[in-house]
Amino acid sequence: MYRCLSWIALTVACAGVAFSQMPAVNTNLPAVGSAAPELSLTQVMQAAAGTKADWAALRGKVVVLEFWATWCAPCIGEIPVLNALNASVDPAKVQVISVDDEDPAVVQAFLKKKPISGWIGLDASGKVFDRYGVSARPATVVIGPDGRVASTTLGPEQLSSASLLALANGDPLKAVEASAAVKAQASQATAQAFDEQAKVPGGSTDALFQISLTAGEPAQEGKESKTHVMMRGPGLMDITNASPDTLLSFGAGIPATRITVGGDVPKAIYNLHVQAPNVSPDKLAAAIELAIASGARLHIEHHTAVKDAYVLTASAEAAGHVTHGAQGGVAFYSRKTQVLQCINATPNQVADGLESALEVPVVNETGLDGVVMGMLKVAPKDLASANAALASLGLKLVAAKRPIESVVVSAMSDAKPVSEKP
């Protein structure tokens, strides 16, 4: 299954971006053994009329919460496994609920093409996703019959009717080794979903190198389009319904704080598909930038000037926090939780995450080679807060002046919004 970390640093500064990624990104999920957060779903589909999906009604049952979305290819890959699991359990003792935060009409249309058994819980307000700390999906949370969290790390392929029945009878939840057939089924379903979403001739699984830019879906009246970012591994990504500056930030790895968009740039959204696993990050970033500039008819100019910045430095003890040999992962800053999650993050990725939080250029001069892990509480634009958190990793930010490269985006003279036809 596509459950590997991306080479790019993910920095989230707005609520309009949703991610599909490996479950390890969800480091804010409730602790095992803690009481399950409130389950206040706005609608329950595929359940008997009048059904309540709250802990008062569900107490005594094992509940499998699967956080998903119709646009999330790895989520779609888990549907066959989830359906088989749901068909094998005793509904009197186990309830499977697939939780989605999209419009009911979108979910209904999807289910006609790809049925999901069990209940579909709609979280229109997004409060359930927030309470459970779901920052990327798919994410699976298993609740025991006592209303306490039994697991946040086991996916549907690692669960079975026998293991869930044992939990219902008071035994600890144990992981099940997925068979080769189950893994192959999930991988095939995920790959097919990626191909369908990318809509690239020949299929993304056949391409040795492929970058495509297509028009995004126009926003519905009264609703703003939400950007979806799906990272499948080094050089493998799909970004949908994104503005050019968002594509440059998440696709080409340019910090959002260093991108200036001119007022002449048409308001348009695009989809970016990348299949280039054998290209170095620097070369791939340049290729992605070229695709965005050409497809969206934009001038993208790079300028370097000496500016005020923060320099990321390392003390002698920092080396003890670095792991060598692991592949670079993510630095994920959420302005909502004010937490910078470093998951196998390189020092450069940590610097990018800090830059998103502080909104000031951050330059990595640690000299460290390797990756770090940690959850850093960083208040927006607060250097003291950042340094207090970085101390746990032996790192520190120092104010200085450095040559900083920035990007200015402007429209070509004949540029038109993507929705306009020549």
C-alpha positions in Angstrom: 0.0 0.0 0.0 1.1 3.6 -0.5 2.1 4.4 3.1 5.5 6.0 2.7 6.6 9.5 3.7 7.2 12.3 1.2 10.4 14.1 0.6 8.7 17.4 0.8 8.0 19.4 3.9 4.3 19.9 4.6 3.4 23.2 6.2 -0.2 23.9 6.8 -1.3 27.4 7.6 -4.9 27.3 6.6 -7.9 25.0 7.1 -8.6 24.8 3.4 -5.9 22.1 2.8 -6.5 18.4 3.5 -3.9 15.7 3.3 -3.8 12.0 2.4 -0.6 10.5 3.8 0.6 7.7 6.0 -1.1 7.4 9.4 2.1 8.3 11.3 1.4 12.0 10.4 -1.5 11.8 12.8 0.5 12.3 16.0 -2.4 14.2 17.7 -4.7 11.1 17.7 -6.1 10.4 21.2 -3.9 8.3 23.5 -4.6 4.6 23.9 -6.5 4.0 27.1 -8.0 7.5 27.2 -11.7 8.2 27.0 -12.9 8.5 23.4 -13.6 12.1 22.4 -17.1 13.1 21.7 -18.7 11.6 18.6 -21.1 14.3 17.4 -21.9 13.3 13.8 -24.2 15.6 11.8 -25.7 12.7 9.9 -25.5 8.9 9.8 -26.0 7.2 6.4 -26.8 3.5 5.8 -28.2 3.1 9.3 -31.8 2.5 10.5 -34.0 5.6 10.8 -33.5 7.3 14.1 -30.1 5.7 14.8 -27.9 7.6 17.2 -24.1 7.4 16.8 -22.9 8.7 20.2 -21.1 7.0 23.0 -24.2 6.6 25.1 -25.9 4.6 22.3 -22.7 2.7 21.3 -21.4 1.8 24.8 -20.8 -1.9 25.1 -19.8 -2.2 21.5 -16.4 -2.2 19.8 -16.4 0.7 17.4 -14.0 1.1 14.4 -13.8 4.7 13.2 -12.3 5.0 9.8 -11.6 8.6 8.9 -11.6 8.9 5.1 -12.6 11.0 2.1 -13.8 10.4 -1.5 -10.8 12.2 -2.9 -8.3 10.2 -0.8 -6.8 7.3 -3.0 -5.3 5.4 0.0 -8.7 5.6 1.7 -10.4 4.1 -1.4 -7.7 1.4 -1.4 -8.9 0.3 2.0 -12.6 0.0 1.1 -12.4 -3.6 0.0 -10.6 -4.6 3.2 -13.0 -2.5 5.3 -16.0 -4.1 3.6 -14.7 -7.6 4.2 -14.1 -6.8 7.8 -17.6 -5.3 8.3 -19.1 -8.4 6.7 -17.3 -10.7 9.1 -18.1 -9.1 12.4 -21.1 -9.6 14.7 -23.1 -6.3 14.4 -24.4 -6.8 17.9 -20.8 -6.4 19.2 -18.9 -4.5 16.6 -19.9 -1.3 14.6 -17.8 0.1 11.7 -18.3 3.8 11.0 -16.6 5.5 8.1 -16.3 9.2 9.0 -16.2 11.8 6.2 -16.3 15.6 6.4 -17.6 16.3 2.8 -20.9 17.4 1.4 -23.6 14.6 1.7 -24.3 14.8 -2.0 -20.6 14.2 -2.8 -20.5 11.1 -0.6 -23.8 9.8 -2.0 -22.6 10.1 -5.5 -19.3 8.3 -4.6 -21.1 5.4 -2.8 -23.1 4.7 -6.0 -19.8 3.9 -7.8 -17.9 2.4 -4.9 -20.2 1.0 -2.1 -19.0 1.0 1.5 -20.8 -1.3 3.9 -21.4 -0.2 7.5 -22.4 3.2 8.6 -21.2 6.4 7.0 -20.9 9.2 9.6 -20.9 12.7 8.2 -19.0 15.4 10.1 -20.0 18.5 8.2 -18.6 20.8 10.9 -15.2 19.1 11.0 -15.4 19.0 14.8 -15.0 15.2 15.0 -11.9 15.3 12.9 -10.5 18.1 15.1 -11.4 16.3 18.4 -9.6 13.1 17.2 -6.6 15.0 15.9 -6.9 13.7 12.4 -4.4 15.8 10.3 -4.1 13.3 7.4 -6.2 10.4 6.2 -6.8 7.5 6.2 -6.8 7.1 9.9 -8.3 4.3 12.0 -9.3 4.6 15.6 -10.7 1.6 17.5 -12.8 2.2 20.6 -13.3 -0.6 23.1 -16.7 -1.5 24.7 -15.7 0.6 27.7 -15.6 3.7 25.6 -11.8 4.0 25.7 -9.4 4.2 22.8 -8.0 0.7 22.1 -5.8 1.5 19.0 -4.8 4.4 16.8 -2.1 2.6 14.8 -3.8 -0.5 13.3 -5.4 -0.2 9.9 -8.3 -2.3 8.6 -5.9 -4.8 7.1 -4.5 -5.5 10.6 -7.9 -6.1 12.2 -10.1 -9.2 12.1 -13.4 -10.3 13.4 -11.6 -12.6 15.9 -9.4 -9.8 17.3 -12.4 -7.4 17.5 -14.5 -10.1 19.3 -11.7 -10.7 21.7 -11.6 -6.9 22.5 -15.4 -7.0 22.9 -14.9 -9.8 25.5 -12.4 -7.7 27.5 -9.1 -9.0 26.0 -6.4 -6.6 24.6 -6.6 -5.8 20.9 -3.9 -7.6 18.9 -2.7 -6.9 15.4 -3.3 -9.4 12.7 -0.7 -9.9 9.9 -2.4 -9.1 6.6 -2.2 -11.8 4.0 -0.4 -11.3 0.7 -3.8 -11.4 -1.0 -5.3 -8.6 1.2 -2.2 -6.4 0.7 -2.3 -6.9 -3.1 -6.1 -6.1 -3.2 -5.6 -2.9 -1.3 -2.6 -1.9 -3.4 -4.4 -2.5 -6.6 -7.5 -0.5 -5.4 -5.2 2.4 -4.3 -3.3 2.4 -7.6 -6.6 2.3 -9.6 -7.9 5.3 -7.5 -4.8 7.3 -8.2 -5.0 6.6 -11.9 -8.7 7.6 -12.0 -8.0 10.8 -10.2 -5.0 11.7 -12.2 -6.8 11.0 -15.5 -3.5 10.5 -17.3 -3.4 8.4 -20.5 -1.6 5.1 -19.9 -2.1 5.2 -16.1 0.3 6.6 -13.5 1.6 3.1 -12.7 3.1 2.8 -16.3 4.9 6.2 -16.4 8.7 6.4 -15.7 8.4 10.2 -15.6 5.2 12.2 -15.7 4.0 15.7 -14.7 0.6 16.9 -15.7 -1.4 20.1 -15.0 -5.1 20.2 -15.5 -8.0 22.5 -14.7 -9.5 22.0 -11.2 -13.2 21.8 -10.4 -14.9 25.2 -10.2 -16.1 26.1 -6.8 -19.8 25.5 -6.2 -21.9 28.6 -5.4 -21.4 29.6 -1.8 -18.7 27.1 -1.2 -14.9 27.4 -1.5 -13.0 24.6 -3.2 -10.8 22.7 -0.7 -7.3 21.8 -1.8 -6.3 18.1 -1.4 -2.7 17.0 -1.2 -1.8 13.4 -1.6 1.8 12.3 -1.1 2.6 8.7 -2.1 6.4 8.8 -1.7 9.5 10.5 -3.1 8.5 12.1 -6.4 4.9 10.8 -6.3 2.1 13.3 -5.5 -1.3 14.5 -6.6 -2.6 18.0 -5.6 -6.1 18.9 -6.6 -8.0 22.2 -6.6 -5.0 24.4 -5.8 -4.0 27.9 -6.8 -0.7 28.4 -8.6 1.0 29.7 -5.4 -0.2 26.7 -3.5 1.1 24.4 -6.2 4.5 26.1 -6.0 4.5 25.7 -2.2 3.4 22.1 -1.9 4.6 20.9 -5.3 7.9 22.7 -5.9 8.7 23.1 -2.2 8.9 26.9 -2.2 8.0 28.3 1.2 4.7 30.1 1.0 6.3 33.1 2.8 8.6 33.6 -0.1 5.9 33.7 -2.8 4.4 37.0 -4.0 1.4 36.7 -6.5 0.7 39.8 -8.6 -2.8 41.1 -8.9 -2.9 40.3 -12.6 -2.8 36.6 -12.0 -6.2 35.1 -13.0 -8.2 33.4 -10.2 -8.0 29.8 -11.2 -7.4 26.4 -9.6 -5.5 23.4 -11.0 -4.7 19.8 -10.5 -1.1 18.7 -10.4 0.0 15.0 -11.0 3.6 14.0 -10.5 5.1 10.5 -11.2 8.9 10.9 -11.0 10.3 8.6 -8.3 13.8 8.6 -9.8 14.4 12.3 -10.0 16.4 14.3 -7.4 14.2 16.8 -5.4 16.0 19.8 -6.9 15.5 18.8 -10.5 12.0 17.7 -9.9 11.1 21.0 -8.2 12.4 22.8 -11.3 10.4 20.6 -13.6 7.2 21.1 -11.5 7.8 24.9 -11.6 8.1 24.8 -15.4 4.9 22.8 -15.7 3.0 25.3 -13.6 4.4 28.3 -15.4 3.7 26.9 -18.8 0.3 25.4 -18.1 -1.1 28.4 -16.1 0.6 31.0 -18.5 2.6 32.6 -15.7 5.9 34.4 -15.3 7.8 33.0 -12.3 10.8 35.1 -11.4 13.4 34.3 -8.7 15.1 37.1 -6.9 17.8 36.9 -4.2 18.4 39.7 -1.7 19.9 40.0 1.7 17.0 40.1 4.3 16.3 39.7 7.9 16.1 36.0 8.7 16.4 33.4 11.5 19.3 31.0 11.3 18.7 27.4 12.6 21.8 26.4 14.6 22.7 23.3 16.5 24.4 22.7 19.9 26.7 19.8 20.6 23.8 17.8 22.1 21.8 18.1 18.9 23.7 15.2 17.3 22.1 12.9 20.0 18.7 13.6 18.6 19.5 12.9 15.0 18.8 9.5 13.4 20.9 8.4 10.4 19.9 6.2 7.6 16.2 7.0 7.7 14.5 8.6 4.6 13.5 12.2 5.0 9.9 12.6 6.1 7.8 15.7 6.9 7.7 18.8 9.0 4.0 19.6 9.4 2.9 22.9 11.0 -0.7 23.4 11.9 -1.7 27.0 12.8 -4.8 25.6 14.4 -3.0 23.5 17.0 0.2 25.6 16.9 2.2 22.4 16.7 5.2 21.6 14.4 5.2 17.9 13.9 8.7 16.6 12.9 8.4 13.1 11.6 11.8 11.9 10.3 12.3 15.5 9.2 15.6 16.7 7.8 17.0 20.0 9.2 15.9 21.7 6.0 12.4 20.5 6.5 12.4 21.6 10.1 13.6 25.1 8.9 10.7 25.2 6.4 8.2 24.3 9.0 9.5 27.0 11.4 9.3 29.5 8.5 5.7 28.7 8.1 5.1 29.3 11.8 7.1 32.4 12.2 6.5 33.9 8.7 10.1 35.0 8.6 12.8 33.3 6.3 14.6 30.5 8.2 17.9 29.2 7.0 19.3 25.8 8.1 23.0 26.1 9.2 23.0 23.2 11.6 25.5 21.1 9.6 23.5 18.1 10.8 23.0 15.1 8.5 20.0 12.9 9.3 16.5 13.3 10.6 14.7 14.2 13.8 11.4 13.3 15.5 9.4 15.6 17.8 6.3 17.6 18.4 7.1 21.3 18.9 4.6 23.7 20.3 5.3 27.0 18.4 3.1 30.0 18.7 2.7 31.9 15.4 5.3 34.7 14.8 6.8 34.0 18.3 10.6 33.5 18.3 10.8 32.9 22.0 8.2 30.1 21.7 10.1 28.5 18.9 13.4 28.5 20.7 11.8 27.1 23.9 10.4 24.2 21.8 13.7 23.7 19.8 15.7 23.4 23.0 14.4 19.8 23.4 16.3 18.9 20.1 19.4 20.9 20.9 18.5 23.5 18.2 18.2 27.3 18.3 17.1 30.1 16.1 19.4 33.2 15.9 18.4 36.5 14.2 20.7 37.4 11.3 20.8 38.7 7.7 21.1 36.2 4.9 20.7 36.1 1.1 17.1 34.9 0.7 15.6 33.7 -2.6 12.0 34.7 -3.2 9.6 34.2 -6.1 7.3 36.7 -7.8 4.4 35.3 -9.9 2.8 37.4 -12.6 0.5 36.7 -15.6 1.7 36.5 -19.2 0.0 39.2 -21.3 -2.4 36.7 -22.9 -3.2 34.8 -19.8 -6.9 34.0 -19.1 -8.6 32.2 -16.2 -8.6 28.5 -16.9 -12.4 28.5 -17.0 -12.3 30.9 -20.1 -12.2 29.3 -23.5 -10.3 31.0 -26.3 
